[in-house]
């Protein structure tokens, strides 16, 4: 009888919980659909491999040996060489982030090669230290293969060391991942304190019923949005100062761009994150669901699809399109460039304008969620 009663009660509770989870479609969707989406998205879309890396090639020596040396890059799937006419043009492309590296073959390369040792210069874009290391290995591999072919053809194994690569890392002289990671971490911190914290505000008031009492007052939805936004902007500004001080004095990350431009871009992105959290909060009207949604649509995409971990030029086109729809992508690239490469006003104007557009769109969206209706 005891076992029968236990089994009956247990079965009744299991049925009750099963009905409960079937009624709660949001939790069911998270439990069943999220793993499928994550494994497909990250499995197909993300990779540490580098393919079609844009490289500026400055060929100052047009002799057959120099052209033969670079032929391996043109035929390789790992490179997308861009032939430029001068070193200043290549440097400009590097500063704008259009190329990952510069390969320069000097004018006297063939003469040096005939004398026993030719020199090739390799300049790497250290803003993304991981990609720079991979590109460095690819370039060394191409030149090493060419040298081996030359040695086999000439029957002189010693000739395999006849080309020396003079390498320099731009924007990250220390070649440390800390310089690359810390600016990206600032973007993640702004995302977390923005979207996650404010995602609970309106949902909490809906659950407590305090928002309904505001509907009978003359307060307008836009005024309510600005009132909820203001305190968290102050909190975010304080957090931003802590992050900048830590980056400068604790991690010794260079701050080559304008401090005011860095702060302006960061505050614009913080505002976007706060508004996104408010929109999620007003749309779900449930604190638990709001916190889940904030994590899924803000923090995780900012970490995985914004260029913080992976070079977005190496992912499938559909993932690149999705990443460009994320405000974190535009801020991530901008903050890294401002820290390590200096002021890039063309990039700053473009990305800050995109962030301002997000602010306008999200403000209108949050305003609609706070209409004076209980529907």
C-alpha positions as CSV (number, residue, x, y, z in Angstrom):
1,X,0.0,0.0,0.0
2,X,2.8,2.4,0.8
3,X,4.5,1.7,-2.5
4,X,1.3,2.0,-4.4
5,X,0.5,5.3,-2.7
6,X,4.0,6.6,-3.4
7,X,3.8,5.6,-7.0
8,X,0.4,7.2,-7.4
9,X,1.5,10.5,-5.9
10,X,4.7,10.5,-7.9
11,X,2.8,9.8,-11.1
12,X,0.4,12.6,-10.3
13,X,3.2,15.1,-9.7
14,X,5.0,14.1,-12.9
15,X,1.8,14.6,-14.9
16,X,1.3,18.0,-13.2
17,X,4.9,19.1,-14.0
18,X,4.6,17.8,-17.6
19,X,1.4,19.9,-18.2
20,X,3.1,22.9,-16.6
21,X,6.1,22.7,-18.9
22,X,3.9,22.2,-21.9
23,X,1.9,25.4,-21.0
24,X,5.1,27.4,-20.4
25,X,6.2,27.6,-24.0
26,X,9.1,29.9,-23.4
27,X,10.9,27.5,-21.1
28,X,10.1,24.6,-23.5
29,X,11.6,26.6,-26.4
30,X,14.7,27.4,-24.4
31,X,15.1,23.8,-23.4
32,X,14.5,22.2,-26.9
33,X,15.4,24.8,-29.5
34,X,18.3,26.6,-27.9
35,X,20.8,23.7,-27.9
36,X,19.9,23.0,-31.6
37,X,20.4,26.7,-32.6
38,X,23.7,26.9,-30.7
39,X,25.2,23.7,-32.1
40,X,24.3,24.6,-35.6
41,X,25.3,28.3,-35.3
42,X,28.6,27.8,-33.6
43,X,29.5,24.5,-35.3
44,X,29.0,25.8,-38.9
45,X,29.5,29.5,-38.4
46,X,32.6,29.8,-36.1
47,X,36.1,28.8,-36.8
48,X,39.6,29.6,-35.7
49,X,40.9,28.9,-39.2
50,X,41.8,31.8,-41.4
51,X,41.0,31.7,-45.1
52,X,41.1,34.4,-47.7
53,X,43.0,36.7,-45.4
54,X,43.3,40.1,-47.0
55,X,47.0,41.0,-47.5
56,X,48.5,44.0,-49.1
57,X,51.4,43.1,-51.4
58,X,54.0,45.8,-52.2
59,X,56.1,44.4,-55.1
60,X,58.9,47.0,-55.5
61,X,61.1,44.4,-57.4
62,X,59.3,43.1,-60.5
63,X,62.0,40.5,-61.3
64,X,61.0,36.9,-62.0
65,X,62.4,35.6,-58.7
66,X,60.3,38.1,-56.8
67,X,57.1,37.3,-58.7
68,X,57.8,33.6,-58.3
69,X,58.2,34.1,-54.6
70,X,54.7,35.6,-54.2
71,X,53.0,33.3,-56.7
72,X,52.2,30.9,-53.9
73,X,50.1,33.5,-52.1
74,X,48.1,34.2,-55.2
75,X,47.2,30.5,-55.6
76,X,46.5,29.8,-51.9
77,X,43.0,29.7,-50.4
78,X,44.4,31.2,-47.2
79,X,45.2,34.6,-48.8
80,X,43.4,37.3,-50.7
81,X,46.3,39.4,-51.9
82,X,45.7,43.0,-52.9
83,X,48.5,44.4,-55.1
84,X,49.3,48.0,-54.2
85,X,51.7,50.4,-55.8
86,X,53.4,51.9,-52.8
87,X,54.1,51.3,-49.1
88,X,52.1,54.4,-47.9
89,X,49.0,53.0,-49.7
90,X,49.5,49.7,-47.9
91,X,49.9,51.4,-44.6
92,X,46.6,53.3,-45.1
93,X,44.8,50.0,-45.8
94,X,46.3,48.6,-42.6
95,X,45.3,51.5,-40.5
96,X,41.7,51.3,-41.8
97,X,41.6,47.6,-40.9
98,X,41.2,46.5,-44.5
99,X,44.1,44.1,-44.5
100,X,45.6,41.7,-42.0
101,X,49.2,42.1,-43.1
102,X,51.6,43.8,-45.6
103,X,54.2,41.8,-47.5
104,X,56.9,44.0,-49.0
105,X,59.5,42.9,-51.5
106,X,62.1,45.6,-51.6
107,X,63.7,46.9,-54.8
108,X,67.0,45.2,-54.3
109,X,65.5,41.8,-53.5
110,X,66.9,40.0,-56.6
111,X,70.3,41.5,-56.1
112,X,70.3,40.4,-52.4
113,X,69.1,36.9,-53.4
114,X,71.9,36.6,-55.9
115,X,74.3,37.6,-53.2
116,X,73.1,34.7,-51.0
117,X,70.3,36.2,-48.9
118,X,67.2,38.1,-49.9
119,X,65.0,40.0,-47.5
120,X,61.2,40.2,-47.4
121,X,59.4,42.5,-45.0
122,X,56.2,41.3,-43.2
123,X,54.0,43.8,-41.2
124,X,51.2,42.2,-39.2
125,X,48.0,43.9,-37.9
126,X,48.3,43.2,-34.2
127,X,44.8,44.5,-33.4
128,X,43.7,40.9,-33.8
129,X,46.7,39.0,-32.4
130,X,45.2,35.6,-33.0
131,X,44.7,36.2,-36.7
132,X,48.1,37.9,-37.0
133,X,49.8,34.7,-35.6
134,X,47.9,32.5,-38.1
135,X,48.7,34.8,-41.0
136,X,52.4,34.9,-39.9
137,X,52.5,31.1,-40.1
138,X,50.9,31.0,-43.5
139,X,53.4,33.6,-44.9
140,X,56.3,31.7,-43.5
141,X,55.0,28.5,-45.0
142,X,54.6,30.0,-48.5
143,X,58.1,31.5,-48.4
144,X,59.6,28.3,-46.9
145,X,57.9,26.2,-49.7
146,X,59.3,28.5,-52.4
147,X,62.8,28.3,-50.8
148,X,62.6,24.5,-50.7
149,X,61.5,24.3,-54.4
150,X,64.5,26.6,-55.3
151,X,66.8,24.3,-53.4
152,X,65.5,21.2,-55.1
153,X,65.7,22.8,-58.5
154,X,69.3,24.0,-57.9
155,X,70.3,20.9,-56.1
156,X,71.6,22.9,-53.2
157,X,69.9,22.3,-49.9
158,X,71.6,25.3,-48.3
159,X,69.6,27.6,-50.6
160,X,66.5,26.8,-48.5
161,X,67.5,29.6,-46.1
162,X,68.2,32.2,-48.8
163,X,65.2,34.3,-47.9
164,X,65.0,36.1,-44.6
165,X,61.7,37.5,-43.3
166,X,61.9,40.8,-41.4
167,X,58.8,40.9,-39.3
168,X,57.1,43.6,-37.4
169,X,53.8,43.6,-35.4
170,X,51.9,46.8,-35.8
171,X,49.6,48.2,-33.0
172,X,50.6,45.4,-30.7
173,X,54.4,45.6,-30.3
174,X,54.3,43.4,-27.2
175,X,52.5,40.7,-29.1
176,X,50.3,40.0,-26.1
177,X,46.8,38.8,-26.1
178,X,45.9,41.1,-23.2
179,X,46.1,44.2,-25.4
180,X,43.7,42.5,-27.8
181,X,41.3,41.1,-25.2
182,X,40.8,43.9,-22.7
183,X,39.1,46.4,-25.1
184,X,36.8,43.6,-26.1
185,X,36.0,42.9,-22.5
186,X,35.0,46.5,-22.0
187,X,32.3,45.9,-24.7
188,X,31.1,42.7,-22.9
189,X,30.9,44.6,-19.6
190,X,28.9,47.3,-21.2
191,X,26.6,44.7,-22.7
192,X,26.2,42.8,-19.4
193,X,25.5,45.8,-17.1
194,X,23.2,47.3,-19.8
195,X,20.9,44.7,-21.1
196,X,20.9,42.3,-18.2
197,X,20.2,44.8,-15.4
198,X,17.5,46.8,-17.1
199,X,15.8,43.7,-18.5
200,X,14.3,43.3,-15.0
201,X,13.0,46.8,-14.4
202,X,9.7,47.0,-16.3
203,X,9.0,43.3,-15.8
204,X,9.4,43.7,-12.0
205,X,6.9,46.6,-12.0
206,X,4.4,44.6,-14.0
207,X,4.7,41.7,-11.6
208,X,4.3,44.0,-8.6
209,X,1.5,46.0,-10.2
210,X,3.2,49.3,-9.6
211,X,3.3,50.1,-13.3
212,X,-0.5,50.0,-13.6
213,X,-0.7,52.8,-11.0
214,X,1.5,55.0,-13.2
215,X,-1.0,54.6,-16.1
216,X,-3.5,56.8,-14.3
217,X,-1.0,59.6,-13.9
218,X,-0.1,62.3,-16.5
219,X,3.3,60.5,-17.0
220,X,4.0,59.8,-20.6
221,X,5.7,56.6,-21.8
222,X,8.8,58.5,-23.1
223,X,9.2,60.2,-19.8
224,X,9.1,56.9,-18.0
225,X,11.7,55.4,-20.4
226,X,14.1,58.3,-19.8
227,X,13.6,58.2,-16.1
228,X,14.5,54.5,-16.0
229,X,17.4,55.0,-18.3
230,X,19.1,57.9,-16.4
231,X,20.3,56.1,-13.2
232,X,21.7,53.2,-15.1
233,X,23.6,55.6,-17.5
234,X,25.3,57.0,-14.4
235,X,26.1,53.5,-13.1
236,X,27.4,52.5,-16.5
237,X,29.6,55.6,-16.8
238,X,31.2,54.7,-13.4
239,X,31.8,51.2,-14.5
240,X,33.3,52.5,-17.8
241,X,35.7,54.6,-15.8
242,X,36.8,51.6,-13.8
243,X,37.3,49.6,-16.9
244,X,39.4,52.3,-18.6
245,X,41.5,52.8,-15.5
246,X,42.1,49.0,-15.2
247,X,43.0,48.8,-18.9
248,X,45.5,51.7,-18.6
249,X,47.2,51.1,-15.3
250,X,46.6,47.4,-14.4
251,X,46.9,45.7,-17.8
252,X,49.1,48.4,-19.5
253,X,46.9,48.5,-22.6
254,X,47.9,51.4,-24.9
255,X,45.2,54.0,-25.4
256,X,46.3,55.5,-28.7
257,X,42.9,57.0,-29.7
258,X,41.2,60.0,-28.2
259,X,39.9,59.4,-24.7
260,X,36.8,61.5,-25.4
261,X,36.0,59.5,-28.5
262,X,36.4,56.2,-26.6
263,X,34.0,57.5,-23.9
264,X,31.5,58.8,-26.5
265,X,31.4,55.5,-28.4
266,X,31.1,53.6,-25.1
267,X,28.3,55.7,-23.8
268,X,26.4,55.3,-27.1
269,X,26.8,51.6,-26.9
270,X,25.8,51.5,-23.2
271,X,22.6,53.4,-24.1
272,X,21.8,50.9,-26.8
273,X,22.3,48.0,-24.3
274,X,20.1,49.7,-21.7
275,X,17.3,50.3,-24.2
276,X,17.5,46.7,-25.4
277,X,17.1,45.5,-21.8
278,X,14.1,47.8,-21.3
279,X,12.5,46.5,-24.5
280,X,13.0,42.9,-23.4
281,X,11.6,43.7,-20.0
282,X,8.5,45.5,-21.4
283,X,7.8,42.8,-23.9
284,X,8.1,39.8,-21.6
285,X,6.6,41.3,-18.4
286,X,8.2,38.5,-16.5
287,X,11.5,38.8,-14.7
288,X,12.7,35.2,-15.2
289,X,11.9,35.3,-18.9
290,X,13.4,38.7,-19.3
291,X,16.7,37.6,-17.7
292,X,16.8,34.6,-20.0
293,X,16.1,36.6,-23.1
294,X,18.6,39.3,-22.2
295,X,21.3,36.7,-21.9
296,X,20.4,35.0,-25.2
297,X,20.0,38.1,-27.4
298,X,22.6,40.4,-26.0
299,X,25.5,38.9,-24.0
300,X,26.0,35.6,-25.9
301,X,25.9,37.2,-29.4
302,X,28.2,40.0,-28.2
303,X,30.7,37.4,-27.0
304,X,30.5,34.9,-29.9
305,X,29.4,36.9,-33.0
306,X,30.9,40.4,-32.6
307,X,34.5,39.6,-33.5
308,X,35.6,39.4,-29.9
309,X,36.8,35.8,-30.3
310,X,36.7,35.1,-34.1
311,X,37.6,37.1,-37.2
312,X,34.3,37.7,-38.8
313,X,35.8,37.6,-42.3
314,X,36.4,33.9,-41.9
315,X,32.8,32.9,-41.1
316,X,30.1,32.0,-43.7
317,X,28.3,34.9,-45.4
318,X,25.0,34.3,-43.5
319,X,26.9,34.6,-40.2
320,X,28.6,37.8,-41.4
321,X,25.1,39.3,-42.2
322,X,23.7,38.3,-38.8
323,X,26.8,39.8,-37.1
324,X,26.4,43.1,-38.9
325,X,22.9,43.4,-37.4
326,X,24.3,43.3,-33.9
327,X,25.2,46.7,-32.3
328,X,28.0,44.9,-30.4
329,X,29.8,44.1,-33.7
330,X,30.1,47.8,-34.6
331,X,31.2,48.8,-31.1
332,X,33.7,45.9,-30.8
333,X,35.6,46.8,-33.9
334,X,35.6,50.5,-33.1
335,X,36.8,50.2,-29.5
336,X,39.7,47.9,-30.5
337,X,40.8,50.2,-33.2
338,X,40.6,53.3,-30.9
339,X,42.7,51.6,-28.3
340,X,45.4,50.0,-30.4
341,X,45.5,51.9,-33.8
342,X,44.4,55.4,-32.8
343,X,41.7,57.7,-34.1
344,X,40.0,56.4,-37.2
345,X,37.4,59.2,-37.9
346,X,35.9,57.4,-40.9
347,X,35.2,54.3,-38.9
348,X,34.2,56.3,-35.8
349,X,31.6,58.3,-37.7
350,X,30.2,55.2,-39.4
351,X,29.9,53.1,-36.3
352,X,28.7,55.9,-34.0
353,X,26.0,56.8,-36.5
354,X,24.8,53.2,-36.5
355,X,24.7,53.2,-32.7
356,X,22.6,56.4,-32.8
357,X,20.2,54.7,-35.2
358,X,19.8,51.8,-32.8
359,X,19.1,54.3,-30.0
360,X,16.3,55.9,-32.0
361,X,14.8,52.6,-33.1
362,X,14.9,51.0,-29.6
363,X,13.6,54.1,-27.9
364,X,10.5,54.0,-30.2
365,X,10.2,50.2,-29.6
366,X,10.3,50.7,-25.8
367,X,7.9,53.6,-26.0
368,X,5.4,51.2,-27.7
369,X,5.7,48.6,-24.9
370,X,4.7,51.2,-22.3
371,X,1.5,52.3,-23.9
372,X,-1.2,53.0,-21.2
373,X,-3.1,49.8,-21.7
374,X,-3.3,46.6,-19.7
375,X,-3.6,44.3,-22.8
